[in-house]
Amino acid sequence: MAFKIYTKTGDQGKTSLIGGTKVPKSHIRIESYGTVDELNSYIGWVADQLEDTGSKTTLKEIQDRLFTIGSSLACDPDKEPLMKIPDLLKTDVQFLEQEIDRMNEALPPMKFFILPGGHPAISTAHVARCVCRRAERICVQMKEEGMFIEPLVIQYINRLSDYLFVLARYIGHLLQVAEIPWKPRVKS
């Protein structure tokens, strides 16, 4: 028999964490991994718009790490999951830092704030960055409310938002699209 996508268990607004604990779908833990899932989708959209195979490969690796993070966030920290959950490693954060440094070598120094835009791939990378920042805020809120969250998860998501900002600039560089400087309106 084929696996059914619908279970009907969520019809009353509840869902289960890995470990079996039922929580409302509005629970912050559900919000956290739902936002990471949204981020993963946007990153897929960015990758679909790129020709650069190096960036596409990196984005696929990031998507894999986001599934790892989602699994971690979906676990009830008070229960041992029956299945093995993949681990996020310090080297995953270092990989993002190396990619940021690699892209920055090809970019001119920033001399002004830039507006998102200029090409759909650039704009989508900025949307992914904003969703990433939201995921980070939710994870930090969980920590501040005394919920367990792996510290490496917050560190990775923080570094990922930096990566996505630099990626947006790098995409513009590869596509030869000029950055759009922010020119604040000032009273004369």
C-alpha positions as CSV (number, residue, x, y, z in Angstrom):
1,M,0.0,0.0,0.0
2,A,1.3,3.5,-0.9
3,F,2.1,6.0,1.9
4,K,-0.7,8.5,2.3
5,I,0.4,12.2,2.6
6,Y,-2.6,13.0,4.7
7,T,-3.0,11.6,8.2
8,K,-5.9,13.7,9.5
9,T,-4.2,13.9,12.8
10,G,-3.6,17.6,12.4
11,D,-7.3,18.4,11.7
12,Q,-7.7,19.7,15.3
13,G,-4.7,22.0,15.1
14,K,-2.2,19.7,16.8
15,T,0.9,17.9,15.5
16,S,3.5,15.6,16.9
17,L,7.2,16.4,17.6
18,I,9.7,13.7,16.9
19,G,9.4,11.7,20.1
20,G,5.6,11.7,20.0
21,T,4.7,14.8,22.1
22,K,1.6,16.5,20.8
23,V,1.8,20.3,20.6
24,P,-0.4,22.9,19.0
25,K,0.6,23.8,15.4
26,S,1.1,27.4,16.7
27,H,3.9,26.2,19.1
28,I,7.1,28.1,18.7
29,R,9.0,24.8,18.0
30,I,6.7,24.2,15.0
31,E,7.1,27.8,13.9
32,S,10.9,27.4,14.1
33,Y,11.1,24.3,11.8
34,G,8.3,25.6,9.6
35,T,10.4,28.8,9.0
36,V,13.5,26.7,8.3
37,D,11.4,24.7,5.8
38,E,10.3,28.0,4.1
39,L,13.9,29.1,4.0
40,N,14.9,25.8,2.4
41,S,12.3,26.4,-0.3
42,Y,13.6,29.9,-1.1
43,I,17.1,28.6,-1.3
44,G,15.9,26.0,-3.8
45,W,14.4,28.8,-5.8
46,V,17.6,30.8,-5.7
47,A,19.5,27.7,-6.9
48,D,17.0,27.2,-9.8
49,Q,17.8,30.7,-11.1
50,L,21.6,30.2,-11.1
51,E,23.9,29.0,-13.9
52,D,27.0,29.0,-11.6
53,T,27.5,25.3,-10.7
54,G,29.7,26.1,-7.7
55,S,27.0,28.2,-6.1
56,K,24.3,25.6,-7.0
57,T,26.3,22.8,-5.3
58,T,26.8,24.9,-2.2
59,L,23.1,25.7,-2.0
60,K,22.3,22.0,-2.3
61,E,24.6,21.3,0.6
62,I,23.0,24.1,2.6
63,Q,19.6,22.6,1.9
64,D,20.8,19.3,3.3
65,R,22.0,21.1,6.5
66,L,18.6,22.9,6.8
67,F,16.9,19.4,6.8
68,T,19.3,18.5,9.6
69,I,18.4,21.7,11.5
70,G,14.7,21.1,10.9
71,S,15.0,17.6,12.3
72,S,16.8,19.0,15.4
73,L,14.1,21.6,15.9
74,A,11.3,19.0,15.4
75,C,12.6,16.8,18.3
76,D,11.1,16.8,21.7
77,P,14.2,17.6,23.7
78,D,12.9,15.7,26.7
79,K,12.5,12.4,24.8
80,E,15.0,10.3,23.0
81,P,13.9,9.9,19.3
82,L,13.6,6.3,18.0
83,M,15.3,7.3,14.8
84,K,18.8,8.6,14.4
85,I,18.8,12.4,13.8
86,P,21.7,13.8,11.7
87,D,24.2,16.1,13.4
88,L,25.1,19.6,12.6
89,L,28.9,20.1,12.9
90,K,31.2,23.0,13.6
91,T,32.7,22.3,10.1
92,D,29.3,23.2,8.6
93,V,29.6,26.7,10.0
94,Q,33.3,26.9,8.8
95,F,32.2,25.8,5.3
96,L,29.8,28.8,5.1
97,E,32.6,31.1,6.3
98,Q,34.9,29.8,3.6
99,E,32.3,30.3,1.0
100,I,31.7,33.9,2.2
101,D,35.4,34.6,2.0
102,R,35.7,33.0,-1.4
103,M,32.9,35.1,-2.9
104,N,34.1,38.3,-1.1
105,E,37.4,38.0,-2.9
106,A,35.7,38.6,-6.2
107,L,33.5,41.5,-4.9
108,P,34.4,45.2,-4.5
109,P,34.3,46.5,-1.0
110,M,30.9,47.8,0.1
111,K,30.8,51.6,0.2
112,F,27.1,52.0,0.7
113,F,24.0,50.2,1.8
114,I,22.4,48.3,-1.1
115,L,18.8,47.8,-2.0
116,P,17.7,44.3,-2.9
117,G,17.0,44.0,-6.6
118,G,18.4,44.2,-10.1
119,H,17.6,40.6,-11.1
120,P,15.2,38.0,-9.9
121,A,18.0,35.8,-8.6
122,I,19.4,38.6,-6.5
123,S,16.0,39.5,-5.1
124,T,15.2,35.9,-4.3
125,A,18.6,35.6,-2.4
126,H,17.6,38.6,-0.4
127,V,14.2,37.2,0.4
128,A,15.9,34.0,1.5
129,R,18.2,36.1,3.7
130,C,15.2,37.8,5.4
131,V,13.5,34.4,6.0
132,C,16.8,33.2,7.5
133,R,16.9,36.2,9.9
134,R,13.3,35.4,10.9
135,A,14.3,31.8,11.6
136,E,17.2,33.0,13.7
137,R,14.9,35.3,15.7
138,I,12.6,32.5,16.4
139,C,15.4,30.2,17.5
140,V,16.8,32.9,19.8
141,Q,13.4,33.4,21.3
142,M,13.1,29.7,22.0
143,K,16.5,29.9,23.8
144,E,15.4,33.0,25.8
145,E,12.2,31.2,26.8
146,G,14.3,28.4,28.3
147,M,13.6,25.8,25.5
148,F,16.5,23.6,24.5
149,I,18.1,24.4,21.2
150,E,21.5,23.3,20.0
151,P,23.7,26.4,20.1
152,L,25.3,25.4,16.8
153,V,21.8,25.7,15.2
154,I,21.7,29.4,16.0
155,Q,25.3,29.9,15.0
156,Y,24.7,28.2,11.6
157,I,21.6,30.2,10.9
158,N,23.3,33.4,11.8
159,R,26.2,32.6,9.4
160,L,23.8,31.5,6.7
161,S,22.2,34.9,6.7
162,D,25.6,36.4,6.1
163,Y,26.3,33.9,3.4
164,L,23.0,34.8,1.6
165,F,23.8,38.5,1.7
166,V,27.1,37.9,0.1
167,L,25.6,35.4,-2.3
168,A,23.1,38.1,-3.5
169,R,26.1,40.4,-4.2
170,Y,28.0,37.6,-5.8
171,I,25.1,36.7,-8.1
172,G,25.0,40.4,-9.2
173,H,28.7,40.2,-9.9
174,L,28.4,37.1,-12.0
175,L,25.5,38.5,-13.9
176,Q,27.2,41.9,-14.3
177,V,24.2,43.6,-12.6
178,A,25.1,46.9,-10.8
179,E,24.3,47.1,-7.2
180,I,21.5,49.6,-6.3
181,P,22.8,52.0,-3.7
182,W,20.5,53.2,-1.0
183,K,20.3,57.0,-1.3
184,P,18.5,58.1,1.9
185,R,16.2,61.1,1.5
186,V,17.4,63.9,3.8
187,K,15.7,67.2,4.6
188,S,17.4,70.1,2.9
